[in-house]
Amino acid sequence: MGEALGRVLVVDDDEVIRQLIAVNLTLEGFDVHTAVDGQDCLDRVTDVAPDVITLDVMMPRLDGWVTAVKLRDDPKTSDIKVVLITARAQDDDLRRGEVIGVDAYVTKPFDPGELIRVVRRLAGAGPTAAEH
């Protein structure tokens, strides 16, 4: 196998969802790492050095909102692309994400193919083979 498409840090407190995302992105060719919540993400982000972080909103310890703000506020992580994965994408949530500077939203329940397309776009990996 050639060079990975990019490195992704998948952050979700639900192990089933975390594994679902990780497996789909790994099969697509990404180098995938996982974290169980926002604090775990912040503890690992500099070691993992991801191109993209998928971030669940509702998590214990640090939720996705607080984690995204902390990632944006730190010069070492401010350029990492952030995808918020949320069950509620109302207008006020979308505006809050814009203010924080998140790069994309995926609403639960999500289509794994949609998430892969979003991550590929943010990682600069181009369209999937099926989209050529």
Secondary structure, DSSP 8 states (H G I E B T S, - for coil): ----S-EEEEE-S-HHHHHHHHHHHHHHT-EEEEESSHHHHHHHHHHH--SEEEEESS-SSS-HHHHHHHHHHSTTTTTSEEEEEES---HHHHHHHHHHT--EEEESS--HHHHHHHHHHHHT--S-GGG-
